[in-house]
Amino acid sequence: MPLIPEEPQIHESAQGPRATPASGRTAPTPRPVPGPRPAAPPRPGRPGPVRPMPAQRTPREPVVAAPGPSVPAAAPAAATPQIQLIPASAEGALDAAEEAVDLLLESGRAPGEVLVITTGLPHPWATHELSFGETAYWSQHDAGDDVFYADASVAGRARSRPVVVVAVNGGSDAVATALPLALGRAGALLIVCGDPQTINSVLGAGV
Protein backbone atom coordinates (compact mmCIF):
# COMPACT_ATOMS: atom_id res chain seq x y z
CA MET A 1 0.00 0.00 0.00
CA PRO A 2 1.64 3.39 -1.00
CA LEU A 3 2.63 5.77 1.76
CA ILE A 4 1.00 9.26 1.74
CA PRO A 5 3.24 12.03 3.07
CA GLU A 6 1.75 13.75 6.04
CA GLU A 7 1.12 17.48 5.95
CA PRO A 8 3.27 19.55 8.32
CA GLN A 9 1.57 20.03 11.66
CA ILE A 10 1.38 23.59 12.88
CA HIS A 11 1.54 24.01 16.57
CA GLU A 12 -0.62 26.44 18.33
CA SER A 13 2.38 28.42 19.57
CA ALA A 14 3.51 29.14 16.03
CA GLN A 15 0.22 30.59 14.93
CA GLY A 16 0.48 33.61 17.15
CA PRO A 17 -2.19 34.81 19.53
CA ARG A 18 -5.70 34.12 18.55
CA ALA A 19 -7.88 37.07 17.66
CA THR A 20 -10.46 37.48 20.26
CA PRO A 21 -13.24 39.78 19.46
CA ALA A 22 -13.04 42.85 21.57
CA SER A 23 -14.99 45.95 21.29
CA GLY A 24 -13.22 48.93 19.79
CA ARG A 25 -9.86 47.02 19.40
CA THR A 26 -8.36 45.96 16.13
CA ALA A 27 -6.85 42.49 16.07
CA PRO A 28 -3.11 42.49 15.45
CA THR A 29 -1.87 41.33 12.15
CA PRO A 30 -0.96 37.59 12.33
CA ARG A 31 2.69 36.78 11.99
CA PRO A 32 3.83 34.69 9.05
CA VAL A 33 4.14 30.99 9.75
CA PRO A 34 7.75 29.92 9.68
CA GLY A 35 8.63 27.20 7.23
CA PRO A 36 10.27 23.91 8.17
CA ARG A 37 13.70 24.22 9.66
CA PRO A 38 16.56 22.88 7.66
CA ALA A 39 17.99 19.69 9.01
CA ALA A 40 20.92 20.18 11.26
CA PRO A 41 24.23 18.98 9.84
CA PRO A 42 25.45 15.81 11.45
CA ARG A 43 27.81 16.25 14.30
CA PRO A 44 31.31 15.04 13.72
CA GLY A 45 31.71 11.97 15.84
CA ARG A 46 34.81 10.45 17.29
CA PRO A 47 36.58 8.20 14.96
CA GLY A 48 36.59 4.76 16.58
CA PRO A 49 39.50 2.37 16.42
CA VAL A 50 39.86 0.82 12.99
CA ARG A 51 40.34 -2.94 13.09
CA PRO A 52 42.75 -4.35 10.60
CA MET A 53 41.34 -6.69 8.00
CA PRO A 54 41.95 -10.31 8.90
CA ALA A 55 44.61 -11.94 6.82
CA GLN A 56 43.36 -14.50 4.31
CA ARG A 57 43.84 -17.99 5.65
CA THR A 58 45.66 -20.47 3.59
CA PRO A 59 43.56 -23.64 3.32
CA ARG A 60 45.20 -26.49 5.13
CA GLU A 61 45.81 -29.69 3.30
CA PRO A 62 44.03 -32.75 4.75
CA VAL A 63 46.17 -34.77 7.07
CA VAL A 64 46.61 -38.30 5.81
CA ALA A 65 47.53 -40.83 8.46
CA ALA A 66 50.56 -42.87 7.68
CA PRO A 67 49.67 -46.48 6.98
CA GLY A 68 50.47 -48.74 9.87
CA PRO A 69 51.88 -52.20 9.66
CA SER A 70 49.53 -54.51 7.82
CA VAL A 71 48.02 -57.29 9.88
CA PRO A 72 47.83 -60.59 8.04
CA ALA A 73 44.34 -62.00 7.79
CA ALA A 74 43.67 -65.08 9.83
CA ALA A 75 43.72 -68.27 7.84
CA PRO A 76 40.26 -69.81 7.51
CA ALA A 77 39.70 -72.81 9.69
CA ALA A 78 39.71 -76.14 7.95
CA ALA A 79 36.20 -77.29 7.15
CA THR A 80 35.12 -80.35 9.08
CA PRO A 81 32.82 -82.70 7.18
CA GLN A 82 29.45 -83.58 8.64
CA ILE A 83 29.30 -87.11 10.04
CA GLN A 84 26.16 -89.21 9.74
CA LEU A 85 25.81 -92.58 11.45
CA ILE A 86 23.50 -95.28 10.12
CA PRO A 87 23.22 -98.14 12.65
CA ALA A 88 23.63 -101.52 11.01
CA SER A 89 25.05 -104.93 11.78
CA ALA A 90 28.20 -106.13 10.10
CA GLU A 91 26.08 -108.31 7.81
CA GLY A 92 23.72 -105.43 6.90
CA ALA A 93 26.30 -102.64 6.64
CA LEU A 94 26.86 -103.18 2.91
CA ASP A 95 23.15 -103.00 2.13
CA ALA A 96 22.83 -99.86 4.28
CA ALA A 97 25.69 -98.28 2.36
CA GLU A 98 23.99 -99.11 -0.95
CA GLU A 99 20.78 -97.47 0.22
CA ALA A 100 22.75 -94.39 1.31
CA VAL A 101 24.36 -94.13 -2.14
CA ASP A 102 20.98 -94.42 -3.85
CA LEU A 103 19.60 -91.60 -1.68
CA LEU A 104 22.62 -89.43 -2.45
CA LEU A 105 22.18 -89.86 -6.20
CA GLU A 106 18.44 -89.21 -5.96
CA SER A 107 19.08 -86.01 -4.01
CA GLY A 108 21.25 -84.63 -6.82
CA ARG A 109 24.76 -85.79 -6.01
CA ALA A 110 26.80 -86.68 -9.06
CA PRO A 111 28.14 -90.28 -9.08
CA GLY A 112 31.70 -88.98 -9.31
CA GLU A 113 31.28 -87.20 -5.95
CA VAL A 114 30.83 -90.43 -3.97
CA LEU A 115 33.50 -92.78 -2.62
CA VAL A 116 32.51 -96.06 -0.90
CA ILE A 117 34.95 -97.82 1.43
CA THR A 118 34.44 -101.29 2.91
CA THR A 119 36.27 -102.59 5.98
CA GLY A 120 35.53 -106.29 5.49
CA LEU A 121 34.75 -108.08 2.23
CA PRO A 122 35.13 -105.81 -0.82
CA HIS A 123 32.07 -104.49 -2.58
CA PRO A 124 30.93 -106.68 -5.53
CA TRP A 125 31.52 -103.77 -7.92
CA ALA A 126 35.11 -103.42 -6.72
CA THR A 127 35.66 -107.13 -7.31
CA HIS A 128 34.14 -106.79 -10.78
CA GLU A 129 36.31 -103.83 -11.76
CA LEU A 130 39.47 -105.43 -10.42
CA SER A 131 38.81 -108.43 -12.67
CA PHE A 132 39.88 -106.20 -15.58
CA GLY A 133 43.18 -105.44 -13.90
CA GLU A 134 44.38 -102.78 -11.49
CA THR A 135 45.22 -100.36 -14.31
CA ALA A 136 41.62 -100.30 -15.55
CA TYR A 137 40.37 -100.17 -11.97
CA TRP A 138 42.38 -97.06 -11.06
CA SER A 139 41.71 -95.47 -14.42
CA GLN A 140 38.04 -95.53 -13.53
CA HIS A 141 38.92 -93.82 -10.25
CA ASP A 142 40.99 -91.14 -11.98
CA ALA A 143 38.21 -90.44 -14.50
CA GLY A 144 35.85 -89.58 -11.63
CA ASP A 145 32.73 -90.31 -13.65
CA ASP A 146 31.11 -92.91 -11.39
CA VAL A 147 30.82 -94.05 -7.79
CA PHE A 148 34.13 -95.59 -6.80
CA TYR A 149 34.26 -98.64 -4.50
CA ALA A 150 37.47 -99.38 -2.62
CA ASP A 151 38.57 -101.85 0.01
CA ALA A 152 40.09 -100.40 3.18
CA SER A 153 43.44 -101.94 2.29
CA VAL A 154 43.74 -99.79 -0.88
CA ALA A 155 41.57 -96.79 0.12
CA GLY A 156 44.66 -94.76 0.98
CA ARG A 157 45.32 -94.41 -2.75
CA ALA A 158 41.87 -92.93 -3.42
CA ARG A 159 41.56 -89.17 -3.71
CA SER A 160 39.18 -87.01 -1.72
CA ARG A 161 35.54 -86.72 -2.77
CA PRO A 162 32.71 -84.59 -1.39
CA VAL A 163 30.94 -87.63 0.12
CA VAL A 164 32.51 -90.76 1.57
CA VAL A 165 30.37 -93.75 2.62
CA VAL A 166 31.94 -96.40 4.86
CA ALA A 167 30.43 -99.85 5.28
CA VAL A 168 31.75 -101.34 8.52
CA ASN A 169 31.14 -104.91 7.41
CA GLY A 170 33.88 -106.60 9.43
CA GLY A 171 37.61 -106.35 9.87
CA SER A 172 37.95 -104.91 13.35
CA ASP A 173 41.57 -104.01 12.72
CA ALA A 174 40.73 -102.29 9.43
CA VAL A 175 38.02 -100.19 11.09
CA ALA A 176 40.57 -98.37 13.26
CA THR A 177 42.47 -97.17 10.19
CA ALA A 178 39.64 -96.91 7.64
CA LEU A 179 37.43 -94.49 9.61
CA PRO A 180 40.10 -91.79 10.21
CA LEU A 181 41.18 -92.18 6.57
CA ALA A 182 37.59 -91.78 5.38
CA LEU A 183 37.17 -88.67 7.56
CA GLY A 184 40.21 -87.14 5.89
CA ARG A 185 38.94 -87.98 2.40
CA ALA A 186 35.41 -86.60 2.93
CA GLY A 187 35.02 -83.03 1.73
CA ALA A 188 31.50 -82.34 3.01
CA LEU A 189 29.83 -85.49 4.34
CA LEU A 190 30.94 -88.77 5.90
CA ILE A 191 28.33 -91.53 6.22
CA VAL A 192 29.26 -94.53 8.34
CA CYS A 193 27.08 -97.65 8.31
CA GLY A 194 27.78 -100.09 11.12
CA ASP A 195 27.73 -100.72 14.83
CA PRO A 196 27.45 -97.36 16.69
CA GLN A 197 29.58 -98.53 19.62
CA THR A 198 32.41 -99.58 17.34
CA ILE A 199 32.21 -96.36 15.33
CA ASN A 200 32.10 -94.14 18.43
CA SER A 201 35.11 -95.85 19.91
CA VAL A 202 37.13 -94.83 16.83
CA LEU A 203 35.73 -91.44 15.88
CA GLY A 204 34.72 -90.33 19.37
CA ALA A 205 31.49 -90.26 21.34
CA GLY A 206 28.56 -88.28 20.03
CA VAL A 207 29.05 -89.15 16.35
C-alpha positions, 0 to 999 in steps of 0.5 A: 500500500503506497505511503501518503506524506503527512502534511506539516503540523502547525503548533498552536504556539507558532500561529500567534495569539488568537484574535479574540473579538473585543470591542473597539480594538483591532486584532493584530496582524498575524505573523507569518508561519515559519517554514520547516527548519533545515535539518541540522548537519550531522555532528562530527563523531569520534573516529573509533578504532579501525580494526585491521582486516583479517589476513586471508587464511591459507587452506590447510591440506588434509592430514593423511595418516601414515599407513600402519603395519599390515596385519595378516588376515587369519587363515580360515579354519579347515572345514570339518565334514558332517558325520552321519551314522547309520546303525547296522550290523556287520552283515547289513552294513553293505546294504545300508551303504547301498541305500545311502548311495541311492539316496545321495544320487536321488538327491542330486549328487553326481556319481563322481562325488561319492566314494565307498569304502568297505572294511571287510569283504570288498564291494561286488563292484570293486571285485568286478572292476578289479577283474579287468586289472588294477590299471583299468580299476584305477583309471576308472577312479581317476576319470571320476565319472562314477561311484568308486568302490574301494577296500580299506586296504587300498583306500589310501590311494583314493583321492578325496571326494565330497561324500565318503560312505563307509560300510563297517562290514567286518575287519575290526583291525581295518576299522581303526584305520579306515574311519580316520582315513575316510574322515580325511577324504570326505570333503563335506559329508561322511556316512558310516554304516555299522555298529554305533559302539564300534564307530564311536570308539574310533571317531569319538562319542557323540558321532 
